[in-house]
Amino acid sequence: MADIDYQDRIPNNVDLSSDKRLQRALESWQPDFLNWWTEMGPEGFQQDQVYLRTAVSVDKDGWAQFGHVKMPDYRWGIFLTPFEGERKVNFGDHQGEPAWQAVPGEHRYTLQRIIVTQGDTEPASVEQQRKLGHTCPSLYDLRNLFQVNVEEGRHLWAMVYLLQRYFGRDGREEAEALLERRSGNPDSPRILGAFNEPCDHWLSFFCFTTFTDRDGKYQLRALAESGFDPLARTCNFMLTEEAHHMFVGQTGIQRILQKAAERMKQGDPRDFGAIPIDMVQRAINFWYSVSLDLFGGEDSSNAASFFGAGLKGRDRETELSEHTGLDQAYTLRKFSPDGRASDVEVPLRRAMNEVLRDAYIGDCEKVIASWNRTLDKEGCDMRLTLPDRKFHRAQGVYAGLNFDPHGNFVSAADWEARKSAWIPSLDDTAYLHSIMNKPHYVAGEYADWIAPPARGINGHALDFEYVLFATPRI
C-alpha cells in the first residue's frame, strides 16, 4: 500500500517533513486556505457532519475510507502516485529522455502557467456551487455535492504543492493569488470562462459535473503524460477522484430524465414540478459548449510548444503508435464572417487542442447515448443530442460567429431570435428556481423533479443519514 502520512499537520505521501522550508511555506498557506474555505466554501454547512470519503492511499484498490466529518476538518493534503525512477518523456522533442524531477529552466514559465491555470479551476467550481446546499433534492445529493467540493479543494492543494515546491517565490505568490480571484467577480475573475458562469441550480450543477469536470478529466489525462514527473504523478491521482464528479453529474441528469419521462405519461412534466426534456437539452447545449472552449484554440502555437517540449501530451499518449507529431496535419474547417466555409490543413502539433477536444467529444457522445437509453427504457421517444462543436463558442476559430445546434451558419439576427430555443432562457431559470425553492433534508426524501438513485453510497441504504446536522433543519 502506498499509504499517506496522517501524522503531519498536512497529510502527504511526499515526505514533506524532510523539507522544512517547504513544510513551513505550506503551513503558512494553510490558514489562508481555511479562511477561503470558510468564506467561499459551502454556505451554512460548516458545522455539519458529512459522510465523506478521504484518501488514505494512492493505490487503485482500497485507497479511501468513509466516515462522517465536518468539512473544515477534512484532511486535505498532497498525494502523488508512487515514484517510478525509470520513467521517460514519452512524446515531443525530448522523447526517450529521462522524465524531469526538477523544472527545466527553459520551460519554467510555461510549466508554471499550466499549473496555475489548472489550479485556478479547482477553487472556482467550489465558489460557483457554494449556495446549492440550500436547495438540495436529497441528503444523498447534498453529500455528493460536498464530496465534489472537498475534492476540488484537495486538487487545489495538489497544484499549490507543485507551485511552492518547484517555483520558489513566484510559486508562493501564485499560490496566494489562487485564493484571491473569485468566480464571476468582474474585477478579479477566474482565469477560464466556464468557471465564471453562474451555477445556481441543480440542473446546472449536474451538467457542470458531467461536461466541465469531463474537460478536467481530459486536461488531467494530457498532463498525466507530462515529462515533468511530479506533475504527471499528481494528475494521475487527481483522475482517481475526478471520476466520482462525473458520476455525480451523469447519474444526476439520468435521474432527472427518468422522472421527466415518468411524468410525461401523465401529461406536461411542468404540471408535476418535473423538468421538461427540452429544458435539459438547452442546459446540455450551454454547458457542453462553454466546456468545449476550455480546450483552447483549434490552431494554437501554445499547444504546439507544450507538446514539442514534452509538457502536455494527448489523451492516452503512451498507447499511440507515433509520438512526435511531426510531418502530419489536421484538417480544420474555418468560416469567414459571412459564413463561407473552407478546409485548411494545420500542422498536427498546432492542432493538439483539437485532438484532445475530439477525444472529449467522443466521450460526451457516449454519455448522451446512456441518457437516451434511459428515455427509451421509460418508453419516451424523445432523444437528446450534442450540439455541433461550432455552436455557441466564445474561443477559437468559431468565436464571434453564429451557428445553430446542427452546425449551420446563422446570422446574428437569427441567433437573437432563436437562442431561447437553444440555450437556457430567463424563463427556464425562473422555472427551475421555482421547483428548487426548498431543500429536502429528511433522509430518504427526494424532490419531485428527480428520481432516487439506483443505490446508496458505499453500500448504505437510500435513507441513510448522509449528513448529520449540528442543528435541526426544517
C-alpha positions as CSV (number, residue, x, y, z in Angstrom):
1,M,0.0,0.0,0.0
2,A,1.3,3.5,-0.9
3,D,0.0,4.9,2.4
4,I,-0.5,8.6,3.3
5,D,1.1,10.1,6.3
6,Y,-1.7,11.5,8.5
7,Q,0.6,12.3,11.4
8,D,1.8,15.5,9.8
9,R,-0.3,18.7,10.0
10,I,-0.6,18.4,6.2
11,P,-1.4,14.8,5.1
12,N,1.0,13.8,2.4
13,N,2.9,10.9,0.8
14,V,5.8,13.1,-0.4
15,D,7.9,13.0,2.8
16,L,7.0,16.6,3.5
17,S,8.6,16.6,6.9
18,S,12.1,16.2,5.3
19,D,11.8,19.6,3.6
20,K,11.3,22.0,6.5
21,R,11.3,25.1,4.3
22,L,8.5,23.8,2.1
23,Q,6.7,22.5,5.1
24,R,6.7,25.9,6.7
25,A,5.6,27.6,3.5
26,L,2.6,25.2,3.1
27,E,1.7,25.5,6.8
28,S,1.8,29.3,6.3
29,W,-0.6,29.0,3.3
30,Q,-2.9,26.5,5.1
31,P,-4.7,29.2,7.3
32,D,-5.4,31.3,4.2
33,F,-6.9,28.2,2.5
34,L,-9.1,27.6,5.5
35,N,-10.2,31.2,5.6
36,W,-11.1,31.0,1.9
37,W,-13.0,27.7,2.5
38,T,-15.0,29.4,5.3
39,E,-15.8,32.4,3.2
40,M,-16.3,30.8,-0.2
41,G,-17.0,27.1,0.5
42,P,-20.4,25.5,1.0
43,E,-22.5,28.2,2.7
44,G,-24.2,27.3,6.0
45,F,-22.9,23.7,6.5
46,Q,-19.5,24.1,8.1
47,Q,-20.6,22.6,11.4
48,D,-22.5,19.6,10.0
49,Q,-21.1,16.1,9.8
50,V,-20.9,14.9,6.2
51,Y,-20.4,11.3,5.2
52,L,-17.2,11.8,3.1
53,R,-14.6,9.6,1.6
54,T,-11.0,10.5,2.5
55,A,-7.9,9.3,0.7
56,V,-5.7,7.0,2.8
57,S,-3.6,5.5,0.0
58,V,-2.8,6.2,-3.6
59,D,-3.3,2.6,-4.7
60,K,-6.1,1.9,-7.2
61,D,-7.8,-0.5,-4.8
62,G,-8.8,0.3,-1.3
63,W,-7.5,3.9,-1.5
64,A,-10.2,5.6,0.5
65,Q,-12.1,5.4,3.8
66,F,-15.6,6.7,4.6
67,G,-16.9,8.5,7.7
68,H,-18.8,11.5,9.0
69,V,-16.6,14.6,9.3
70,K,-17.0,18.3,9.4
71,M,-15.8,19.8,6.2
72,P,-13.4,22.3,7.8
73,D,-11.8,19.2,9.5
74,Y,-11.5,17.3,6.2
75,R,-7.9,16.1,5.8
76,W,-6.8,17.9,2.6
77,G,-3.3,17.1,1.6
78,I,-0.7,16.3,-1.1
79,F,-1.0,12.8,-2.7
80,L,1.1,11.7,-5.7
81,T,1.2,8.3,-7.3
82,P,4.4,6.4,-6.4
83,F,7.7,7.5,-7.9
84,E,8.9,5.5,-10.9
85,G,12.6,6.1,-11.3
86,E,12.8,4.7,-14.8
87,R,10.0,6.9,-16.3
88,K,10.8,8.6,-19.7
89,V,9.5,11.5,-21.6
90,N,7.1,9.8,-24.0
91,F,6.5,12.4,-26.7
92,G,7.7,15.5,-28.4
93,D,11.3,16.7,-29.0
94,H,12.6,15.0,-25.8
95,Q,11.0,11.6,-26.4
96,G,13.1,8.9,-24.7
97,E,14.9,11.2,-22.3
98,P,14.5,10.6,-18.6
99,A,11.5,12.4,-17.2
100,W,12.4,15.6,-15.3
101,Q,12.3,15.6,-11.5
102,A,13.1,19.3,-11.4
103,V,11.7,22.1,-13.6
104,P,13.8,22.5,-16.8
105,G,14.9,26.2,-16.8
106,E,13.8,26.8,-20.4
107,H,10.3,25.6,-19.6
108,R,9.9,27.2,-16.1
109,Y,7.4,29.9,-17.1
110,T,5.4,27.6,-19.3
111,L,5.0,24.9,-16.7
112,Q,4.1,27.5,-14.0
113,R,1.4,28.9,-16.3
114,I,0.0,25.4,-17.0
115,I,-0.1,24.6,-13.3
116,V,-1.7,27.9,-12.3
117,T,-4.4,27.6,-14.9
118,Q,-5.3,24.1,-13.8
119,G,-5.1,25.1,-10.1
120,D,-7.4,28.1,-10.7
121,T,-10.3,25.8,-11.8
122,E,-10.4,23.9,-8.5
123,P,-11.5,26.7,-6.1
124,A,-13.5,28.3,-8.9
125,S,-16.0,25.4,-9.0
126,V,-16.4,25.4,-5.2
127,E,-17.3,29.1,-5.4
128,Q,-19.8,28.5,-8.2
129,Q,-21.6,25.8,-6.2
130,R,-21.4,27.3,-2.7
131,K,-25.1,28.0,-2.3
132,L,-26.6,24.8,-3.8
133,G,-26.9,23.1,-0.5
134,H,-29.9,25.3,0.4
135,T,-32.0,23.7,-2.4
136,C,-30.7,20.1,-2.4
137,P,-33.1,17.5,-3.7
138,S,-32.0,14.9,-1.0
139,L,-29.4,14.2,1.6
140,Y,-27.8,11.8,-0.9
141,D,-27.3,14.7,-3.4
142,L,-26.2,17.1,-0.6
143,R,-23.5,14.7,0.4
144,N,-22.3,14.2,-3.2
145,L,-22.1,18.0,-3.7
146,F,-19.9,18.3,-0.6
147,Q,-17.7,15.3,-1.7
148,V,-17.1,17.1,-5.0
149,N,-16.3,20.3,-3.2
150,V,-13.8,18.9,-0.7
151,E,-12.0,17.0,-3.5
152,E,-11.8,20.2,-5.6
153,G,-10.2,21.7,-2.5
154,R,-7.7,18.9,-2.4
155,H,-6.9,19.3,-6.0
156,L,-6.1,22.9,-5.3
157,W,-3.7,21.7,-2.6
158,A,-2.1,19.4,-5.3
159,M,-1.3,22.3,-7.6
160,V,-0.2,24.6,-4.7
161,Y,2.3,21.9,-3.6
162,L,3.8,22.0,-7.1
163,L,4.0,25.8,-7.2
164,Q,5.6,26.1,-3.8
165,R,7.9,23.1,-4.2
166,Y,9.3,23.9,-7.6
167,F,8.8,27.6,-8.4
168,G,10.2,29.5,-5.4
169,R,8.9,33.0,-4.6
170,D,6.9,33.1,-7.9
171,G,5.2,29.9,-6.9
172,R,4.3,31.2,-3.5
173,E,2.8,34.4,-4.9
174,E,0.8,32.4,-7.4
175,A,-0.5,30.1,-4.6
176,E,-1.7,33.2,-2.8
177,A,-3.4,34.6,-5.9
178,L,-5.3,31.3,-6.3
179,L,-7.2,32.3,-3.1
180,E,-7.7,35.9,-4.2
181,R,-9.6,35.5,-7.5
182,R,-13.3,34.9,-7.3
183,S,-15.7,33.1,-9.7
184,G,-17.7,35.7,-11.6
185,N,-16.0,38.7,-10.0
186,P,-15.8,41.5,-12.7
187,D,-12.6,42.9,-11.2
188,S,-10.8,39.6,-10.4
189,P,-12.5,36.7,-12.2
190,R,-11.2,33.2,-12.5
191,I,-8.9,32.6,-15.5
192,L,-11.2,30.4,-17.7
193,G,-14.7,31.5,-18.8
194,A,-16.7,28.4,-17.8
195,F,-15.6,28.9,-14.2
196,N,-17.2,32.4,-14.1
197,E,-20.6,31.2,-15.2
198,P,-23.4,31.0,-12.6
199,C,-24.1,27.5,-11.3
200,D,-27.0,28.4,-9.1
201,H,-29.4,25.5,-9.6
202,W,-29.0,21.7,-9.7
203,L,-29.6,21.2,-13.4
204,S,-26.6,23.4,-14.0
205,F,-24.6,21.5,-11.3
206,F,-25.3,18.1,-12.9
207,C,-24.4,19.5,-16.3
208,F,-21.3,21.1,-14.9
209,T,-20.1,17.9,-13.3
210,T,-20.9,16.0,-16.5
211,F,-19.3,18.3,-19.0
212,T,-17.0,20.7,-17.3
213,D,-15.5,18.1,-15.0
214,R,-15.1,15.9,-18.0
215,D,-13.0,18.6,-19.6
216,G,-11.0,18.4,-16.4
217,K,-10.6,14.7,-17.0
218,Y,-9.0,15.2,-20.4
219,Q,-6.8,18.1,-19.3
220,L,-5.6,15.9,-16.4
221,R,-5.0,13.0,-18.8
222,A,-2.9,15.2,-21.0
223,L,-0.9,16.5,-18.1
224,A,-0.5,13.0,-16.7
225,E,1.6,12.3,-19.7
226,S,3.9,15.2,-18.9
227,G,7.7,14.9,-19.0
228,F,7.7,16.8,-15.7
229,D,7.3,13.8,-13.4
230,P,5.8,15.4,-10.3
231,L,3.1,17.0,-12.4
232,A,2.3,13.7,-14.1
233,R,2.2,11.8,-10.8
234,T,-0.1,14.5,-9.2
235,C,-2.6,14.4,-12.1
236,N,-2.7,10.6,-12.1
237,F,-4.1,10.5,-8.6
238,M,-6.4,13.5,-9.2
239,L,-8.0,11.4,-12.0
240,T,-9.0,8.8,-9.4
241,E,-11.0,11.4,-7.5
242,E,-12.3,13.1,-10.7
243,A,-14.2,10.0,-11.8
244,H,-16.7,10.5,-9.0
245,H,-17.5,14.0,-10.0
246,M,-18.5,12.9,-13.5
247,F,-20.6,10.0,-12.0
248,V,-22.5,12.6,-9.9
249,G,-23.3,14.6,-13.0
250,Q,-24.1,11.8,-15.3
251,T,-26.4,9.9,-12.9
252,G,-28.0,13.2,-11.8
253,I,-29.1,14.0,-15.3
254,Q,-30.2,10.4,-15.8
255,R,-32.4,10.6,-12.7
256,I,-33.9,13.9,-13.9
257,L,-34.7,12.3,-17.2
258,Q,-36.3,9.3,-15.6
259,K,-38.6,11.5,-13.5
260,A,-39.5,13.6,-16.6
261,A,-40.3,10.6,-18.7
262,E,-42.5,9.1,-15.9
263,R,-44.4,12.4,-15.6
264,M,-44.8,12.7,-19.4
265,K,-47.0,9.6,-19.2
266,Q,-49.4,11.7,-17.2
267,G,-49.1,15.0,-19.1
268,D,-46.9,18.0,-19.1
269,P,-43.9,17.5,-16.8
270,R,-44.3,21.1,-15.6
271,D,-47.7,20.3,-14.2
272,F,-45.9,17.9,-11.7
273,G,-42.9,20.1,-10.9
274,A,-40.6,18.0,-13.1
275,I,-38.0,19.3,-15.6
276,P,-39.0,19.0,-19.3
277,I,-36.6,17.2,-21.6
278,D,-36.3,20.2,-23.9
279,M,-35.1,22.3,-20.9
280,V,-32.5,19.6,-20.1
281,Q,-31.4,19.8,-23.8
282,R,-30.9,23.6,-23.6
283,A,-28.8,23.1,-20.4
284,I,-26.7,20.5,-22.2
285,N,-26.2,22.8,-25.1
286,F,-24.9,25.6,-22.8
287,W,-22.6,23.7,-20.5
288,Y,-21.2,21.5,-23.3
289,S,-20.4,24.4,-25.5
290,V,-18.7,26.5,-22.8
291,S,-16.7,23.4,-21.8
292,L,-15.5,23.0,-25.4
293,D,-14.0,26.4,-25.1
294,L,-11.8,25.2,-22.2
295,F,-9.6,23.2,-24.6
296,G,-8.3,26.4,-26.2
297,G,-7.9,27.4,-29.8
298,E,-8.1,24.9,-32.6
299,D,-4.9,26.3,-34.2
300,S,-2.6,27.1,-31.4
301,S,1.1,27.8,-31.2
302,N,1.0,27.3,-27.5
303,A,-0.4,23.8,-27.9
304,A,2.4,23.0,-30.4
305,S,5.0,24.3,-27.9
306,F,3.5,22.3,-25.0
307,F,3.6,19.1,-27.0
308,G,7.0,19.7,-28.5
309,A,8.5,20.4,-25.1
310,G,7.1,17.3,-23.6
311,L,4.9,19.2,-21.2
312,K,1.4,18.2,-22.2
313,G,0.6,15.1,-24.3
314,R,-2.5,13.7,-25.9
315,D,-5.1,11.5,-24.3
316,R,-3.6,8.1,-23.7
317,E,-0.4,9.2,-25.4
318,T,1.6,6.1,-24.5
319,E,-1.0,3.9,-26.3
320,L,-0.4,5.8,-29.6
321,S,2.0,4.5,-32.3
322,E,3.7,7.8,-33.1
323,H,4.7,10.4,-30.6
324,T,6.5,13.3,-32.4
325,G,3.5,14.9,-34.1
326,L,5.8,15.9,-37.0
327,D,5.1,15.7,-40.7
328,Q,1.4,15.2,-40.0
329,A,-1.6,17.5,-40.5
330,Y,-5.1,18.0,-39.1
331,T,-8.0,19.2,-41.3
332,L,-9.8,22.1,-39.8
333,R,-12.9,23.8,-41.1
334,K,-12.9,27.6,-40.8
335,F,-15.6,30.1,-41.7
336,S,-15.5,33.7,-43.0
337,P,-17.6,36.3,-41.3
338,D,-20.3,35.8,-43.9
339,G,-20.4,32.1,-43.4
340,R,-18.3,30.7,-46.2
341,A,-16.6,27.5,-45.2
342,S,-13.1,26.3,-46.2
343,D,-11.0,23.4,-45.1
344,V,-7.4,24.1,-44.2
345,E,-4.5,21.8,-43.2
346,V,-3.0,22.6,-39.9
347,P,0.3,21.1,-38.7
348,L,-0.7,18.4,-36.2
349,R,1.2,19.9,-33.3
350,R,-0.7,23.2,-33.7
351,A,-3.9,21.2,-33.6
352,M,-3.3,19.3,-30.3
353,N,-6.1,21.2,-28.5
354,E,-8.5,20.0,-31.2
355,V,-7.1,16.4,-31.0
356,L,-7.8,16.4,-27.2
357,R,-11.2,18.0,-27.9
358,D,-12.0,15.2,-30.3
359,A,-11.4,12.6,-27.6
360,Y,-13.6,14.6,-25.2
361,I,-16.4,14.8,-27.8
362,G,-16.4,11.1,-28.3
363,D,-16.7,10.6,-24.6
364,C,-19.6,13.0,-24.3
365,E,-21.4,11.2,-27.2
366,K,-21.3,8.0,-25.0
367,V,-22.9,10.0,-22.1
368,I,-25.7,11.2,-24.4
369,A,-26.3,7.6,-25.6
370,S,-26.6,6.4,-22.0
371,W,-29.2,9.2,-21.3
372,N,-31.1,8.2,-24.4
373,R,-31.2,4.6,-23.2
374,T,-32.8,5.9,-20.0
375,L,-35.5,7.6,-22.1
376,D,-36.0,4.5,-24.2
377,K,-36.4,2.4,-21.1
378,E,-39.1,4.7,-19.9
379,G,-40.9,4.5,-23.2
380,C,-40.1,8.0,-24.2
381,D,-39.4,8.7,-27.9
382,M,-37.6,12.0,-27.3
383,R,-33.9,12.0,-27.7
384,L,-31.1,14.2,-26.6
385,T,-28.2,15.3,-28.8
386,L,-24.9,17.0,-28.5
387,P,-24.8,20.3,-30.4
388,D,-22.2,20.8,-33.1
389,R,-18.8,21.8,-31.9
390,K,-19.2,25.2,-33.6
391,F,-22.3,26.1,-31.6
392,H,-22.2,28.9,-29.0
393,R,-18.4,29.2,-29.0
394,A,-16.5,32.1,-27.4
395,Q,-13.0,30.8,-28.0
396,G,-11.1,29.7,-31.1
397,V,-11.9,29.9,-34.8
398,Y,-15.7,29.9,-34.3
399,A,-15.8,32.7,-31.7
400,G,-17.8,35.7,-32.9
401,L,-19.7,33.6,-35.4
402,N,-23.2,32.2,-35.0
403,F,-24.3,28.6,-35.6
404,D,-27.4,26.6,-34.8
405,P,-27.0,23.4,-32.8
406,H,-26.7,21.4,-36.0
407,G,-23.7,23.5,-37.0
408,N,-25.4,25.6,-39.7
409,F,-24.2,29.1,-40.0
410,V,-26.9,31.7,-39.0
411,S,-27.0,35.4,-38.9
412,A,-26.7,37.5,-35.7
413,A,-30.4,38.4,-36.1
414,D,-31.4,34.7,-36.4
415,W,-29.3,33.9,-33.4
416,E,-31.1,36.5,-31.3
417,A,-34.5,35.4,-32.5
418,R,-33.9,31.7,-31.8
419,K,-31.4,31.5,-29.0
420,S,-34.1,30.9,-26.3
421,A,-34.9,27.6,-28.1
422,W,-31.2,26.6,-28.0
423,I,-29.8,27.7,-24.7
424,P,-31.4,28.3,-21.3
425,S,-33.7,31.4,-21.1
426,L,-34.7,33.6,-18.3
427,D,-38.0,31.7,-18.2
428,D,-36.1,28.4,-17.9
429,T,-34.1,29.7,-15.0
430,A,-37.2,31.1,-13.3
431,Y,-39.0,27.8,-13.6
432,L,-36.0,25.8,-12.2
433,H,-35.7,28.2,-9.3
434,S,-39.5,27.8,-8.6
435,I,-39.3,24.0,-8.3
436,M,-36.0,24.1,-6.5
437,N,-37.2,26.6,-3.9
438,K,-36.7,24.4,-0.8
439,P,-34.2,21.8,0.4
440,H,-35.0,18.2,1.2
441,Y,-33.2,17.4,4.4
442,V,-35.2,14.3,5.5
443,A,-33.3,11.0,5.0
444,G,-34.9,9.1,2.1
445,E,-36.9,12.0,0.9
446,Y,-36.4,13.2,-2.8
447,A,-37.6,16.3,-4.6
448,D,-40.4,15.8,-7.1
449,W,-38.1,16.7,-10.1
450,I,-35.6,13.9,-9.6
451,A,-35.8,10.1,-9.2
452,P,-34.0,8.4,-6.4
453,P,-30.6,6.8,-7.3
454,A,-30.3,3.2,-8.1
455,R,-28.2,2.6,-4.9
456,G,-26.7,4.4,-2.0
457,I,-23.1,5.3,-1.2
458,N,-20.7,2.7,0.0
459,G,-23.3,0.1,0.4
460,H,-25.7,2.2,2.5
461,A,-29.4,2.4,2.1
462,L,-31.0,5.4,0.3
463,D,-32.4,6.6,3.6
464,F,-29.0,6.6,5.3
465,E,-28.2,9.8,7.2
466,Y,-25.6,11.1,4.7
467,V,-25.5,14.4,6.5
468,L,-25.8,14.8,10.3
469,F,-26.9,18.4,11.0
470,A,-25.5,20.2,14.0
471,T,-28.9,21.9,14.5
472,P,-32.3,20.7,13.3
473,R,-33.2,21.7,9.7
474,I,-36.8,22.3,8.6
